[in-house]
Amino acid sequence: MRTISTPNAPAAIGPYSQAQISGGHLFTAGQIPLVPDTMEMVTGPIEAQTEQVLRNLAAILGAANTGWDRVVKTTVFLTDLADFAAFNAIYERILGSAKPARSTVQVAALPRGAKVEIELIAEV
């Protein structure tokens, strides 16, 4: 097992790592819309928050020398499923032709008041 850490994604805000590689796969911690340099939350609409979360995940993928085309599964947590269509538009634009398996669930709350959190599993 190998820990992945990059300054281009937010530092962990608890006792966990950004990601682990095990058995040829990358497992990320859930990412919320924190800006890595400031650790400030991106506030505002779901679109802006989703873009930041996906930027954070892209940085972790890059640190593990993999990319969106090698993502096997994402798990998405939304605080309001009414945001699903707007979230999906950003997700599709950024992931492009990558179409990993995905689960999306509505949750009561996320850390720091985020509207979205995403974790993923990718091949390395």
URGIQUI-V65896 format. One record per residue. N is the residue number from 0. RES is the residue in one small letter. OMEGA is omega in whole degrees, 0 to 359 (* if undefined). NEAR is the number of other ideal C-beta (glycine too) atoms within 8 Angstrom. Layout:
N_RES_OMEGA_NEAR, N_RES_OMEGA_NEAR
This chain:
0_m_180_5, 1_r_179_6, 2_t_175_7, 3_i_178_13, 4_s_178_7, 5_t_175_10, 6_p_181_4, 7_n_173_7, 8_a_182_12, 9_p_173_12, 10_a_178_6, 11_a_179_9, 12_i_178_8, 13_g_182_4, 14_p_179_3, 15_y_178_5, 16_s_176_9, 17_q_182_13, 18_a_176_14, 19_q_170_10, 20_i_179_12, 21_s_176_8, 22_g_179_3, 23_g_179_6, 24_h_174_11, 25_l_176_16, 26_f_181_9, 27_t_166_13, 28_a_175_9, 29_g_179_9, 30_q_174_15, 31_i_186_14, 32_p_174_15, 33_l_175_14, 34_v_187_11, 35_p_185_12, 36_d_186_4, 37_t_186_5, 38_m_175_9, 39_e_178_6, 40_m_166_10, 41_v_179_11, 42_t_179_5, 43_g_189_5, 44_p_180_6, 45_i_181_13, 46_e_181_10, 47_a_180_11, 48_q_180_16, 49_t_179_14, 50_e_181_11, 51_q_178_12, 52_v_181_14, 53_l_173_13, 54_r_180_8, 55_n_179_14, 56_l_178_13, 57_a_178_11, 58_a_178_12, 59_i_176_16, 60_l_179_14, 61_g_179_11, 62_a_178_13, 63_a_180_12, 64_n_175_5, 65_t_183_11, 66_g_183_9, 67_w_181_10, 68_d_180_6, 69_r_178_10, 70_v_183_15, 71_v_187_10, 72_k_170_10, 73_t_172_12, 74_t_184_12, 75_v_176_13, 76_f_177_13, 77_l_176_15, 78_t_179_12, 79_d_180_8, 80_l_173_7, 81_a_178_4, 82_d_188_12, 83_f_183_9, 84_a_179_6, 85_a_176_11, 86_f_183_15, 87_n_181_8, 88_a_179_9, 89_i_180_13, 90_y_181_11, 91_e_180_8, 92_r_184_7, 93_i_181_10, 94_l_177_12, 95_g_183_7, 96_s_177_5, 97_a_181_8, 98_k_179_4, 99_p_170_10, 100_a_183_6, 101_r_168_8, 102_s_176_8, 103_t_180_10, 104_v_173_8, 105_q_179_7, 106_v_182_8, 107_a_182_3, 108_a_176_5, 109_l_180_12, 110_p_176_7, 111_r_177_8, 112_g_179_7, 113_a_176_12, 114_k_184_11, 115_v_172_17, 116_e_180_12, 117_i_170_13, 118_e_181_11, 119_l_173_13, 120_i_180_11, 121_a_172_14, 122_e_177_8, 123_v_*_10
